[in-house]
């Protein structure tokens, strides 16, 4: 090769290198930790909703505001320490704009305005709701003597107390005669101590008729309520709580670039959670309870929105409490915080059953989230459309499954029929057709797509490392990703840059570009929960894991003290780290003094097994304590252990047990390793 040719090649190489370096410099200059405006691509996608949906239809606006009795001009609730736990004031920005900003899906913006309607409302003569004081509605049924039957007493004590204050200011102070809780999700029972005190509760040993006549307050729930209420908040509760911060956007500010409504309300309140054991379980459809002249006919709907759930019909009011089975939005067959998948087919069937049982007489449906619907013809349509959407997702997903399509393929293929696309009360503000289709796939087929390549994939960090090794020049990858970002390919950009983040969490350019892509996906989302998830991930990529527990709800000991001994032993088994316990082999008898239970427990090779109603002479030790003593083991409180647990035998057994237990992290990483 001649010198002249070599010189030309060297100059060309230097020019290419310079051009690439300049290009990469431009990419880096555009990547930073600040929130961005909507791109033109995002604005275009959001504007398309105006031609898709009938924004001139004000029916839902009329229903959301109908029957308003009173509302404070400003609503912001604080706990005893002065921490804000619920705020309508924070959403005041929706009053200031006539049109949705480019950073918000117009449909979700509209839904936020509807959820910004708050106060005390009359559903019909004798039925009232406090809406917008928490994620859930507080519902009050007036009895013959002027007392209240209260349905679903909100999530936080502070919110429930404020709601009852509003009721008393406008309708007078009245006695609570009964509490009905429709299902075992914490936003429906956590505020109960803001409504009643433990000493007011009826004796659980009495029949429901005896409880009512005793003058004390029965707490009426569907069968299986307690088991599901406490287990959901225990076995996977730490992980669900962390993931819920993404779903509900509790780490986000409220605003045009931040959190909006999320389908079934504005957000979770973050006050004090409480629990009181129920006194009566409804076990079958058709069970009827009369309290002070109010007849309630219950319909069991297990496996729908919750494992245990029930609707309630009030013949004298021609009113149907539809719990959380119809909510004015598409709900979740799978909730993003994590939970057992729900049965879309059963959900549809129970709504149809409600139409058959009560539809001919019903003049109003009201529920635990959003607002009522009035008029027999519209009520039937509301329920039938809702049932049809769940049935459609269930059936169409199974059709695609049987044609050989995988979960990811189906979620990208399935689309609602045009009629249902245009129905406001089945829009995808909470659940989405895409992730609900994945739930149906999971229910019937599980996680495996039948491709053996996916039987045992590498864990995410190792996979990311290999990707980067194969990709080679990560700067070049970032430049290509930035070009795709400018072209509006936000999902792909988020995917490829998140791989770079998992390979190297200190790759700031990758973090910022991933955040920018997720942010645009959030701005486009009609689902409030998807918006919250995208924007929370973007926030943590930019500033790091906030590790902020101050914005989370405050738990109480109520749920823990309501656990059974077997639940507590199961939870101890969950906390055992098999690596730390590999060489531990201990046995002990467990004598529970307050519930008069006994167990033989064996911990070996990282597994904790227990045998009910057994004790054995050759056990290493015998532990004698009240049930609460087990909580001191879970909480690793040595001082309380000494006070509550008597140990006969191996004196080191408590240390062996607790030493093998992990300490759970409520703020673990999600969008990075």
C-alpha positions in Angstrom: 0.0 0.0 0.0 1.4 3.4 -1.0 2.0 6.2 1.5 -0.5 8.4 -0.2 -3.2 5.7 0.1 -2.3 5.0 3.7 -2.6 8.7 4.4 -6.0 9.0 2.8 -7.3 6.0 4.8 -5.9 7.5 8.1 -7.6 10.8 7.3 -10.9 9.0 6.5 -10.7 7.1 9.8 -10.0 10.2 11.8 -12.9 12.0 10.1 -15.3 9.1 10.9 -14.0 9.0 14.5 -14.4 12.7 14.8 -17.9 12.6 13.4 -18.9 9.8 15.8 -17.3 11.6 18.7 -19.2 14.8 17.8 -22.4 12.8 17.3 -22.0 11.1 20.7 -21.2 14.5 22.3 -24.5 15.8 20.9 -26.3 12.7 22.4 -24.7 13.3 25.8 -25.5 17.0 25.8 -29.2 16.1 25.4 -29.2 13.6 28.3 -29.7 14.9 31.8 -31.7 14.4 34.9 -34.4 16.9 34.2 -38.0 16.1 33.2 -38.7 16.7 29.6 -41.6 18.1 27.6 -43.6 15.8 25.4 -42.0 15.1 22.1 -44.0 15.9 18.9 -44.6 12.1 18.5 -46.1 11.9 22.0 -48.2 15.0 21.4 -49.5 13.5 18.1 -50.4 10.2 19.8 -52.2 12.0 22.5 -54.1 14.3 20.1 -55.4 11.2 18.3 -57.6 10.4 21.3 -59.8 13.4 20.4 -60.9 11.7 17.2 -61.2 8.3 18.8 -63.5 9.2 21.7 -66.6 11.4 22.1 -65.4 14.1 24.4 -68.7 15.9 24.0 -70.5 13.1 25.9 -70.9 14.5 29.4 -72.9 11.7 31.0 -70.1 10.5 33.3 -69.5 14.2 34.3 -73.1 14.5 35.3 -73.0 11.2 37.3 -69.7 12.1 39.0 -71.1 15.4 40.3 -74.8 14.4 40.8 -76.2 14.7 44.3 -73.4 16.8 45.8 -74.4 18.0 49.3 -71.2 19.6 50.6 -67.5 19.7 50.0 -64.7 21.8 51.6 -63.1 24.3 49.3 -59.7 22.8 50.1 -59.1 19.2 51.1 -55.8 18.2 52.5 -55.5 15.7 55.3 -52.6 15.2 57.6 -51.6 12.6 60.3 -50.8 13.4 63.9 -47.2 14.3 62.9 -48.3 16.8 60.3 -47.5 14.6 57.3 -49.9 15.0 54.4 -51.6 11.6 53.8 -54.3 12.7 51.3 -54.7 15.8 49.2 -57.3 16.9 46.6 -55.5 20.3 46.8 -52.5 18.7 45.0 -54.7 18.1 41.9 -55.8 21.7 41.7 -53.8 22.1 38.5 -56.6 20.3 36.5 -58.8 23.3 37.2 -56.4 25.7 35.6 -56.2 24.2 32.1 -59.1 23.9 29.6 -57.4 21.3 27.5 -55.1 18.4 28.4 -51.4 19.3 28.1 -49.2 17.3 25.6 -47.7 15.5 28.6 -51.0 13.8 29.5 -53.2 11.4 27.6 -56.5 13.4 27.1 -58.6 10.5 28.2 -56.7 10.1 31.4 -56.8 13.8 32.0 -60.6 13.7 31.7 -60.7 10.9 34.2 -58.5 12.9 36.6 -61.0 15.8 36.4 -63.8 13.4 37.2 -62.0 12.1 40.2 -61.3 15.6 41.4 -65.0 15.9 42.2 -65.1 15.2 45.9 -67.4 15.6 48.9 -70.6 14.2 50.4 -73.1 13.0 47.8 -76.6 11.6 47.9 -76.9 8.4 45.8 -80.7 8.2 46.4 -82.9 9.0 49.3 -81.3 7.1 52.2 -77.9 6.2 50.6 -74.9 8.6 50.7 -71.3 8.5 49.8 -68.2 10.4 50.7 -66.1 10.4 47.5 -62.6 11.7 46.9 -61.5 11.5 50.5 -59.4 8.4 49.8 -58.8 5.9 47.0 -62.1 4.3 48.1 -65.6 5.7 48.7 -67.1 5.7 52.2 -70.8 4.6 51.7 -73.6 5.1 54.3 -77.0 3.5 54.3 -79.6 5.2 56.5 -81.7 2.9 58.7 -85.2 3.3 60.0 -84.2 4.9 63.3 -81.6 7.2 61.6 -78.5 5.1 62.2 -75.8 4.2 59.6 -74.8 0.9 58.0 -71.3 1.8 56.6 -69.8 0.0 53.6 -66.0 -0.1 53.1 -64.6 2.4 55.6 -61.7 3.6 53.5 -57.9 2.8 53.6 -56.6 5.2 56.3 -57.8 6.2 59.7 -57.2 9.9 59.0 -59.3 9.8 55.9 -62.1 7.8 57.5 -62.3 10.3 60.4 -62.4 13.3 58.0 -65.1 11.6 56.0 -67.2 11.0 59.1 -66.7 14.6 60.2 -68.1 15.8 56.9 -71.1 13.5 57.3 -71.8 14.7 60.8 -71.5 18.4 59.8 -74.1 18.0 57.2 -76.3 15.1 58.2 -75.9 15.1 62.0 -74.1 12.7 64.4 -75.6 9.2 64.2 -74.9 5.8 65.6 -73.1 3.2 63.5 -75.2 0.1 63.5 -73.1 -2.2 61.3 -70.0 -2.3 59.0 -70.1 -4.2 55.8 -66.7 -4.8 54.0 -67.1 -6.0 50.4 -63.7 -7.6 50.0 -60.3 -8.0 51.7 -58.1 -5.3 50.0 -56.7 -2.9 52.5 -58.2 0.2 50.8 -61.6 -1.2 51.9 -60.9 -1.9 55.5 -57.8 0.0 56.7 -59.6 3.0 58.0 -62.1 1.1 60.2 -60.7 2.5 63.4 -61.6 5.9 62.1 -65.2 4.9 62.2 -65.6 2.6 65.2 -63.7 1.4 68.3 -62.8 -2.2 69.2 -65.0 -2.1 72.3 -68.1 -1.3 70.1 -67.8 -4.5 68.1 -70.3 -7.3 68.6 -69.3 -10.7 70.1 -68.1 -12.9 67.3 -69.4 -16.0 69.1 -73.0 -14.8 68.7 -75.2 -15.4 65.6 -75.7 -12.4 63.3 -79.3 -12.0 64.7 -77.9 -12.0 68.3 -75.2 -9.5 67.3 -77.7 -7.1 65.8 -80.0 -7.3 68.8 -77.1 -6.9 71.3 -76.8 -3.2 70.5 -73.2 -3.6 69.4 -71.8 -3.4 65.9 -71.5 -6.4 63.6 -68.7 -6.4 61.0 -70.1 -8.4 58.0 -67.7 -9.7 55.3 -67.7 -12.4 52.6 -66.5 -15.9 53.5 -62.7 -16.2 53.5 -62.2 -12.5 54.1 -59.9 -12.7 57.1 -57.6 -15.3 55.6 -57.1 -13.3 52.4 -56.9 -9.9 54.2 -54.0 -11.0 56.4 -52.2 -13.3 54.0 -52.0 -10.8 51.2 -50.5 -8.3 53.5 -48.0 -10.9 54.9 -46.5 -13.5 52.6 -45.6 -11.2 49.7 -46.5 -8.0 51.4 -43.1 -6.4 51.4 -42.7 -6.9 47.7 -46.2 -5.9 46.9 -45.7 -2.7 49.0 -42.6 -1.7 47.0 -44.2 -2.5 43.7 -47.4 -0.6 44.8 -45.2 2.5 45.0 -44.7 2.2 41.3 -48.4 1.3 40.5 -49.9 4.1 42.6 -47.2 6.7 42.0 -46.8 7.5 45.7 -43.2 8.7 45.1 -44.3 11.1 42.4 -45.4 14.7 42.7 -48.9 15.5 41.3 -48.9 17.5 38.1 -49.0 17.7 34.3 -45.7 15.8 34.1 -46.3 13.6 37.1 -49.0 11.6 38.7 -52.6 11.9 37.5 -55.6 9.7 38.5 -55.0 6.0 38.3 -58.4 4.5 37.3 -60.2 3.7 40.5 -59.3 7.0 42.2 -56.5 9.6 42.4 -54.0 7.6 44.5 -53.5 5.6 47.7 -53.8 7.5 50.9 -50.7 7.1 53.0 -52.2 7.3 56.5 -52.5 4.8 59.3 -53.8 1.3 58.3 -55.9 -0.6 60.8 -57.9 -3.9 61.1 -60.6 -5.3 63.3 -61.6 -9.0 63.0 -65.0 -9.4 61.4 -67.9 -10.9 63.3 -70.0 -12.5 60.6 -69.1 -14.2 57.3 -71.7 -14.3 54.5 -71.4 -17.8 52.9 -73.9 -18.0 50.1 -75.7 -15.9 47.5 -79.2 -15.0 48.6 -78.3 -14.7 52.3 -80.4 -11.8 53.6 -79.7 -9.7 56.7 -82.1 -7.0 58.0 -80.7 -4.3 60.2 -83.0 -1.7 61.6 -85.4 -1.9 58.7 -82.8 -2.1 56.0 -82.9 -5.4 54.0 -79.6 -6.5 52.4 -79.5 -9.4 50.0 -75.9 -10.6 49.3 -74.5 -12.1 46.2 -71.2 -14.0 46.5 -68.6 -13.2 43.7 -65.4 -15.0 44.7 -62.5 -15.0 42.4 -63.5 -11.8 40.6 -61.7 -8.6 41.7 -60.7 -10.3 45.0 -60.6 -13.9 46.1 -63.5 -13.2 48.5 -66.0 -10.5 47.4 -69.7 -9.8 47.5 -72.3 -7.5 46.0 -75.3 -6.3 48.0 -78.9 -5.5 46.8 -81.2 -3.1 48.7 -84.8 -3.8 47.6 -86.3 -0.8 49.3 -84.0 1.5 47.6 -83.9 -0.4 44.3 -80.1 0.1 44.6 -77.3 -2.4 43.8 -73.9 -2.1 45.6 -71.7 -3.7 43.0 -68.5 -3.7 45.2 -65.5 -3.5 42.9 -66.9 -5.7 40.2 -68.0 -2.7 38.1 -66.0 0.5 38.7 -66.4 2.8 35.7 -63.1 1.6 34.2 -61.5 -1.6 32.9 -60.1 -3.2 36.1 -57.2 -5.7 36.5 -57.2 -9.4 35.9 -53.6 -9.0 37.1 -52.6 -6.0 39.2 -49.2 -4.5 38.7 -48.3 -4.5 42.4 -48.4 -8.3 42.1 -51.3 -10.6 43.2 -52.9 -13.9 42.2 -54.5 -13.6 38.8 -58.2 -13.1 38.6 -60.7 -15.1 36.6 -62.1 -13.0 33.8 -64.7 -15.6 32.9 -66.0 -15.9 36.4 -66.0 -12.1 36.7 -68.2 -11.8 33.7 -70.5 -14.5 34.8 -71.1 -13.0 38.3 -72.0 -9.6 36.7 -74.5 -11.4 34.4 -75.8 -13.2 37.5 -76.3 -9.9 39.2 -78.3 -8.7 36.2 -80.5 -11.8 36.4 -81.0 -11.6 40.2 -81.5 -7.8 40.6 -81.4 -6.1 37.2 -85.1 -5.8 36.5 -85.7 -3.7 39.6 -82.4 -1.8 40.0 -82.5 1.9 39.4 -79.0 2.8 40.6 -75.7 0.9 40.9 -73.1 2.3 43.3 -69.7 1.0 44.2 -66.5 1.3 46.2 -64.7 3.4 43.6 -65.7 6.2 41.2 -69.4 7.3 41.0 -72.8 5.7 40.6 -74.9 5.1 37.5 -78.6 5.8 37.4 -81.6 4.6 35.4 -82.6 1.0 34.8 -81.8 0.9 31.1 -78.4 2.5 31.6 -77.6 0.3 34.6 -78.2 -2.9 32.6 -76.0 -1.6 29.8 -73.3 -0.5 32.2 -73.2 -4.0 33.8 -73.5 -5.9 30.5 -70.8 -3.9 28.8 -68.4 -4.4 31.7 -69.1 -8.2 31.7 -68.6 -8.3 28.0 -65.1 -6.7 28.1 -63.8 -9.2 30.7 -65.4 -12.1 28.7 -63.9 -10.8 25.5 -60.4 -10.6 27.0 -60.7 -14.1 28.4 -62.1 -15.8 25.3 -59.9 -14.0 22.7 -56.8 -14.7 24.7 -57.7 -18.4 24.8 -58.4 -18.4 21.1 -54.9 -17.0 20.4 -53.4 -19.4 22.9 -54.9 -22.3 20.9 -53.6 -20.9 17.7 -50.1 -21.1 19.2 -49.4 -17.5 20.1 -47.3 -16.6 23.1 -48.1 -14.1 25.9 -46.1 -11.2 24.4 -47.5 -11.9 21.0 -51.1 -11.9 22.2 -50.7 -8.8 24.3 -49.6 -6.9 21.2 -52.3 -8.4 19.0 -55.5 -8.2 21.0 -57.7 -5.2 20.5 -61.2 -4.4 21.8 -64.0 -4.3 19.3 -64.7 -0.7 18.1 -67.9 -0.5 20.1 -66.2 -1.2 23.4 -63.3 1.1 22.5 -65.7 4.0 22.6 -67.4 3.2 26.0 -66.1 5.7 28.6 -66.8 3.4 31.6 -64.7 0.5 30.2 -61.7 2.6 29.1 -58.3 1.4 30.2 -57.6 3.8 33.1 -56.6 1.0 35.6 -56.3 -2.3 33.9 -55.3 -2.6 30.3 -56.3 -5.1 27.6 -52.6 -5.9 27.1 -51.7 -6.9 30.6 -55.1 -8.5 31.3 -54.5 -10.8 28.3 -51.2 -11.7 29.9 -53.1 -12.6 33.0 -55.4 -15.0 31.1 -52.3 -16.6 29.6 -50.7 -16.9 33.0 -53.9 -18.4 34.5 -54.1 -21.2 31.9 -50.6 -21.6 30.6 -48.2 -20.3 33.3 -44.9 -18.5 32.6 -43.5 -20.9 30.1 -44.1 -20.2 26.3 -43.0 -23.8 25.3 -39.8 -22.5 23.6 -37.0 -24.5 25.4 -34.7 -21.5 25.0 -36.8 -19.8 27.6 -36.9 -22.8 30.0 -34.0 -21.6 32.1 -32.8 -18.1 30.9 -29.9 -16.2 32.4 -30.7 -13.9 35.3 -31.1 -10.3 34.1 -27.7 -8.9 35.1 -25.7 -11.8 33.5 -27.9 -11.5 30.3 -27.3 -7.8 30.2 -23.5 -8.4 30.6 -23.5 -10.8 27.6 -25.6 -8.4 25.5 -23.0 -5.6 26.1 -20.2 -8.0 25.4 -21.7 -8.9 22.0 -22.8 -5.3 21.3 -19.3 -4.1 21.9 -19.2 -0.4 21.7 -21.9 0.9 24.1 -21.3 4.5 23.0 -22.3 3.4 19.5 -25.4 1.6 20.9 -26.4 4.8 22.8 -26.0 6.8 19.7 -28.3 4.4 17.8 -30.7 4.4 20.6 -30.8 8.1 20.7 -31.6 8.2 17.0 -34.5 5.7 17.6 -35.7 8.0 20.4 -35.8 10.9 18.0 -37.8 8.6 15.7 -40.3 7.9 18.5 -39.4 4.3 19.1 -39.6 4.7 22.9 -40.4 1.1 23.9 -37.3 -0.2 22.1 -35.1 2.5 23.4 -36.3 1.8 27.0 -35.5 -1.9 26.5 -32.0 -1.6 25.0 -30.9 1.2 27.4 -32.2 -0.8 30.4 -30.0 -3.7 29.3 -27.0 -1.2 29.5 -28.1 -0.1 32.9 -28.3 -3.7 34.2 -24.8 -4.3 32.8 -23.5 -1.1 34.4 -25.7 0.9 36.7 -23.2 3.7 36.6 -23.7 4.3 32.9 -25.3 7.7 33.4 -26.1 8.3 29.7 -27.9 5.0 29.5 -29.9 5.8 32.7 -30.9 9.2 31.4 -31.9 8.0 27.9 -33.9 5.1 29.4 -35.6 7.6 31.7 -36.4 9.9 28.8 -38.0 7.0 26.8 -40.0 5.8 29.8 -41.2 9.3 30.4 -42.7 9.6 26.9 -44.4 6.2 27.4 -45.8 7.6 30.6 -47.1 10.8 29.0 -48.9 8.6 26.3 -50.5 6.2 28.8 -54.2 6.2 29.2 -53.8 3.8 32.1 -52.9 5.8 35.3 -51.1 2.8 36.7 -48.9 2.5 33.6 -48.2 6.2 33.7 -47.2 6.0 37.4 -44.9 3.0 36.7 -43.2 4.6 33.8 -42.7 8.0 35.5 -41.5 6.4 38.8 -39.0 4.3 37.0 -37.8 7.5 35.1 -37.5 9.3 38.4 -35.4 6.6 40.0 -33.2 6.2 37.0 -32.4 10.0 37.1 -31.9 10.5 40.9 -31.4 6.9 42.2 -33.5 4.8 44.4 -35.3 7.2 46.7 -35.4 4.7 49.6 -38.2 6.9 51.0 -40.5 5.1 53.3 -42.0 8.4 54.6 -44.5 8.5 51.7 -45.8 5.0 52.3 -48.8 4.0 54.4 -48.2 3.4 58.1 -49.1 -0.1 59.2 -50.4 -1.0 62.6 -50.1 -4.2 64.6 -53.8 -5.0 63.9 -53.2 -7.3 60.9 -50.2 -9.0 62.5 -52.0 -9.8 65.7 -54.9 -11.2 63.6 -52.7 -13.8 62.0 -53.1 -17.5 62.9 -50.3 -19.4 64.4 -49.9 -21.4 61.2 -49.7 -18.2 59.1 -46.9 -16.9 61.4 -45.0 -20.2 61.2 -45.4 -20.1 57.4 -44.1 -16.6 57.4 -41.1 -17.6 59.5 -40.4 -20.3 56.9 -40.5 -17.7 54.2 -37.9 -15.6 56.0 -35.5 -18.5 56.5 -32.4 -18.1 54.2 -31.5 -21.6 53.2 -27.9 -20.6 52.7 -27.6 -19.3 56.3 -29.6 -22.3 57.6 -27.9 -25.0 55.5 -26.2 -26.6 58.5 -28.9 -25.9 61.1 -30.9 -28.9 62.3 -33.1 -28.1 65.3 -36.4 -29.3 66.7 -38.7 -27.6 69.2 -42.1 -27.9 70.7 -44.3 -24.8 70.5 -46.9 -24.2 73.2 -49.2 -21.2 72.5 -50.7 -20.2 75.8 -53.6 -17.9 74.7 -55.0 -20.0 71.8 -54.1 -23.3 73.5 -52.4 -24.7 70.4 -49.3 -26.9 70.2 -46.9 -27.7 67.4 -43.8 -29.7 66.8 -41.4 -27.7 64.6 -38.4 -28.9 62.7 -35.9 -26.6 60.9 -33.4 -28.5 58.8 -31.4 -27.7 55.7 -33.2 -24.3 55.3 -36.7 -25.7 55.5 -39.2 -25.2 58.4 -41.8 -27.8 58.8 -44.4 -28.0 61.6 -46.8 -30.6 62.9 -50.1 -29.4 64.4 -51.4 -30.9 67.7 -48.0 -32.6 68.4 -45.2 -32.3 70.8 -42.2 -34.7 71.1 -40.1 -35.7 74.1 -36.8 -35.7 72.2 -37.2 -32.1 70.9 -34.2 -29.8 71.4 -36.3 -27.3 73.3 -39.9 -26.3 74.2 -41.0 -22.7 73.6 -44.0 -21.5 75.6 -45.5 -18.1 74.7 -48.6 -16.3 73.7 -49.2 -16.0 69.9 -47.6 -12.5 70.0 -44.4 -14.1 71.1 -43.9 -15.4 67.5 -44.0 -11.8 66.3 -40.9 -11.0 68.5 -39.1 -13.8 66.6 -40.1 -12.3 63.2 -39.1 -8.8 64.4 -35.8 -10.0 66.0 -36.6 -8.2 69.2 -34.4 -10.0 71.8 -35.7 -8.0 74.7 -39.3 -8.9 74.1 -38.3 -12.5 73.3 -36.9 -12.8 76.9 -40.1 -11.3 78.3 -42.6 -13.3 76.3 -41.0 -16.6 75.4 -40.0 -19.3 78.0 -37.3 -21.6 76.7 -36.9 -25.1 78.2 -33.9 -26.9 76.7 -31.4 -25.5 74.2 -30.9 -21.9 75.3 -29.5 -20.9 71.9 -32.5 -22.0 69.9 -33.9 -18.5 69.5 -30.6 -17.2 68.2 -30.4 -20.1 65.7 -33.9 -19.4 64.4 -33.5 -15.6 64.1 -30.0 -15.8 62.8 -31.1 -17.6 59.8 -33.9 -15.1 58.9 -33.4 -12.4 56.3 -34.2 -8.7 57.0 -36.6 -7.6 54.3 -35.8 -4.4 52.3 -39.0 -2.4 51.6 -37.1 -0.2 49.1 -35.4 -2.8 46.9 -34.3 -1.8 43.3 -36.7 -2.4 40.4 -35.4 -0.6 37.3 -31.8 -1.4 38.0 -29.9 -4.4 39.5 
